[in-house]
Amino acid sequence: MPAMKASPPKTPQKAPTTAPDPTPAPRKDSVTLAVVIGAHGIGGEVRLKVFAENMSGYKSFNDGALTLKSARAGNNGTIARFAEVVDRNAAEAMRGTELTVPRSSLPPLEDGEYYHTDVIGLAVVSTDGEAIGRVVAIDNFGAGDVIEIERTAVDEKPGKRFMVPMRVEAVPEWDSERLVVEASFATE
């Protein structure tokens, strides 16, 4: 049996267990590309829900507070590693953190294209001129974007919600102030 040498004891080094505060106050000139939905493994990776078609051109998020080292597809979202997040505890602390980039770093839009952030919160009116409510969400179930609209609250009760496809038949126009919905799509 070969002789074994004893190694000198290593000085333990405690890794930070909290992530840097990656959530500066939201700015009007920033856009959320993803949100952290949880930790992945023990090495500090996080799972992301990505709102962009492609995040590959972005390495710095939240005004430089987070630096993306790597990202790959996972079973439950994108798996990402940030330089500032070194262990599972720090990754767990990131849950719910939105990853933002300056609006100026986004590519220009083509005719008919929009950023979800520009549509969410818009006032909604019908083609008949009736005030309906506000856009509260945008979903995509595979056949294109669907706008979720919350009707204006009545008697302090929350307004009912309904969905409309983001297609010209249902939404003939929108701008930075309002979204117009074809009246037949806005009936209860």
VEXDREN-2710 file (C-alpha; in Angstrom, 1 decimal):
% VEXDREN-2710
k/r/px/py/pz
1/MET/0.0/0.0/0.0
2/PRO/1.5/3.4/-1.0
3/ALA/2.2/5.9/1.8
4/MET/-0.2/8.8/1.9
5/LYS/1.0/12.3/2.6
6/ALA/-1.0/14.6/4.8
7/SER/-1.9/17.9/3.3
8/PRO/-1.6/21.0/5.4
9/PRO/-4.9/22.2/6.7
10/LYS/-6.5/24.7/4.4
11/THR/-7.7/28.0/5.8
12/PRO/-11.4/28.1/5.2
13/GLN/-12.6/30.9/3.1
14/LYS/-16.2/31.8/3.5
15/ALA/-17.9/32.7/0.2
16/PRO/-20.5/35.5/0.3
17/THR/-24.0/34.1/0.7
18/THR/-25.9/37.1/-0.4
19/ALA/-26.0/38.5/-3.9
20/PRO/-25.3/42.2/-4.5
21/ASP/-28.4/44.4/-4.6
22/PRO/-29.2/44.1/-8.3
23/THR/-32.5/46.0/-8.1
24/PRO/-31.9/49.7/-8.6
25/ALA/-35.0/51.9/-8.8
26/PRO/-36.8/51.2/-12.0
27/ARG/-36.1/53.8/-14.7
28/LYS/-38.3/54.8/-17.6
29/ASP/-35.4/54.4/-20.0
30/SER/-34.8/50.7/-19.1
31/VAL/-36.5/47.6/-20.3
32/THR/-36.8/44.2/-18.5
33/LEU/-35.5/41.3/-20.6
34/ALA/-35.9/38.5/-18.0
35/VAL/-36.7/37.7/-14.4
36/VAL/-34.9/35.3/-12.0
37/ILE/-37.4/32.5/-11.1
38/GLY/-35.1/30.5/-8.9
39/ALA/-31.7/28.9/-8.2
40/HIS/-30.2/26.1/-10.2
41/GLY/-27.8/23.7/-8.5
42/ILE/-25.4/24.7/-5.8
43/GLY/-22.9/26.7/-7.7
44/GLY/-24.7/30.0/-8.0
45/GLU/-26.6/29.5/-11.3
46/VAL/-30.1/30.9/-11.6
47/ARG/-33.1/30.0/-13.7
48/LEU/-34.5/32.8/-15.8
49/LYS/-37.9/33.5/-17.4
50/VAL/-36.8/35.3/-20.6
51/PHE/-39.1/37.9/-22.2
52/ALA/-36.8/38.6/-25.2
53/GLU/-36.4/36.5/-28.4
54/ASN/-32.6/36.7/-28.0
55/MET/-30.5/37.8/-25.0
56/SER/-27.2/36.9/-26.5
57/GLY/-26.1/40.4/-27.2
58/TYR/-26.4/41.5/-23.5
59/LYS/-23.8/40.9/-20.8
60/SER/-24.5/43.8/-18.4
61/PHE/-27.8/44.1/-16.5
62/ASN/-29.3/46.5/-13.9
63/ASP/-27.0/49.4/-14.6
64/GLY/-23.9/47.2/-14.3
65/ALA/-24.8/45.5/-11.0
66/LEU/-24.9/42.0/-12.8
67/THR/-22.5/40.6/-15.4
68/LEU/-23.7/37.6/-17.4
69/LYS/-20.9/35.0/-17.7
70/SER/-23.0/32.3/-19.4
71/ALA/-26.5/31.2/-20.4
72/ARG/-27.9/28.0/-21.7
73/ALA/-31.3/26.5/-22.3
74/GLY/-32.7/24.4/-19.4
75/ASN/-35.8/22.2/-18.8
76/ASN/-37.5/25.0/-16.9
77/GLY/-36.2/28.3/-18.4
78/THR/-32.8/29.6/-19.3
79/ILE/-29.9/28.7/-16.9
80/ALA/-27.6/31.6/-16.3
81/ARG/-24.4/32.4/-14.3
82/PHE/-23.6/35.9/-13.1
83/ALA/-20.1/36.9/-12.0
84/GLU/-21.5/38.4/-8.8
85/VAL/-23.5/35.3/-7.7
86/VAL/-21.2/32.7/-6.3
87/ASP/-23.4/30.1/-4.5
88/ARG/-26.9/28.7/-4.1
89/ASN/-27.8/31.1/-1.2
90/ALA/-27.0/34.1/-3.3
91/ALA/-28.9/32.6/-6.3
92/GLU/-32.0/32.1/-4.1
93/ALA/-31.7/35.7/-2.9
94/MET/-32.0/36.7/-6.6
95/ARG/-35.5/35.2/-7.0
96/GLY/-37.9/37.8/-8.5
97/THR/-35.1/40.1/-9.6
98/GLU/-35.8/41.7/-13.0
99/LEU/-32.9/41.9/-15.4
100/THR/-33.0/45.3/-17.1
101/VAL/-31.0/46.9/-19.9
102/PRO/-31.0/50.5/-21.2
103/ARG/-33.7/51.1/-23.7
104/SER/-31.1/52.6/-26.0
105/SER/-29.4/49.2/-26.3
106/LEU/-32.5/47.6/-27.9
107/PRO/-32.7/47.1/-31.7
108/PRO/-34.9/49.5/-33.7
109/LEU/-38.5/48.3/-34.3
110/GLU/-40.0/47.6/-37.7
111/ASP/-43.5/48.7/-38.7
112/GLY/-46.1/46.8/-36.6
113/GLU/-43.6/45.7/-34.0
114/TYR/-43.7/46.8/-30.4
115/TYR/-42.0/46.1/-27.1
116/HIS/-44.3/44.6/-24.5
117/THR/-43.2/47.3/-22.0
118/ASP/-44.6/49.9/-24.3
119/VAL/-48.1/48.3/-24.5
120/ILE/-48.6/47.2/-20.9
121/GLY/-50.3/49.9/-19.0
122/LEU/-51.8/51.6/-22.1
123/ALA/-55.4/52.9/-21.8
124/VAL/-57.8/50.9/-24.0
125/VAL/-60.7/52.3/-26.0
126/SER/-63.1/50.7/-28.4
127/THR/-63.4/51.6/-32.1
128/ASP/-66.8/53.2/-30.9
129/GLY/-64.8/55.5/-28.7
130/GLU/-65.8/53.8/-25.4
131/ALA/-63.2/53.8/-22.6
132/ILE/-62.6/50.2/-21.7
133/GLY/-59.7/49.9/-19.3
134/ARG/-56.0/49.2/-19.4
135/VAL/-53.6/46.6/-20.8
136/VAL/-52.4/44.5/-17.9
137/ALA/-50.5/41.6/-19.5
138/ILE/-49.3/40.2/-22.8
139/ASP/-49.2/36.4/-23.3
140/ASN/-48.2/34.2/-26.1
141/PHE/-49.5/30.6/-26.2
142/GLY/-47.9/29.8/-29.5
143/ALA/-50.1/31.5/-32.1
144/GLY/-49.1/35.1/-31.5
145/ASP/-49.4/37.7/-28.7
146/VAL/-52.6/38.0/-26.8
147/ILE/-53.4/41.2/-24.9
148/GLU/-55.0/40.9/-21.5
149/ILE/-57.2/43.9/-20.7
150/GLU/-58.7/44.8/-17.3
151/ARG/-61.9/46.7/-17.5
152/THR/-62.2/50.0/-15.5
153/ALA/-63.1/49.2/-11.9
154/VAL/-66.7/49.9/-10.9
155/ASP/-67.9/50.6/-7.3
156/GLU/-64.4/49.9/-6.0
157/LYS/-64.6/46.3/-7.4
158/PRO/-61.8/45.3/-9.7
159/GLY/-62.7/45.2/-13.3
160/LYS/-63.2/42.0/-15.2
161/ARG/-60.4/40.9/-17.5
162/PHE/-60.6/39.7/-21.0
163/MET/-58.2/38.8/-23.8
164/VAL/-57.8/40.0/-27.3
165/PRO/-55.4/38.7/-30.0
166/MET/-52.8/41.3/-31.0
167/ARG/-53.9/41.2/-34.6
168/VAL/-55.1/44.0/-36.9
169/GLU/-58.7/42.6/-36.9
170/ALA/-58.9/43.0/-33.1
171/VAL/-56.4/45.8/-32.5
172/PRO/-56.5/48.1/-35.5
173/GLU/-54.2/50.7/-34.0
174/TRP/-52.1/51.7/-31.0
175/ASP/-49.7/54.4/-30.1
176/SER/-47.8/55.6/-27.0
177/GLU/-51.0/56.9/-25.4
178/ARG/-53.7/54.3/-26.1
179/LEU/-54.6/51.0/-27.7
180/VAL/-57.8/50.8/-29.8
181/VAL/-59.8/47.5/-29.7
182/GLU/-62.4/46.6/-32.3
183/ALA/-65.8/47.0/-30.5
184/SER/-66.9/43.5/-31.3
185/PHE/-63.9/42.1/-29.3
186/ALA/-64.7/44.2/-26.3
187/THR/-68.3/42.9/-25.6
188/GLU/-68.9/40.8/-22.5
END
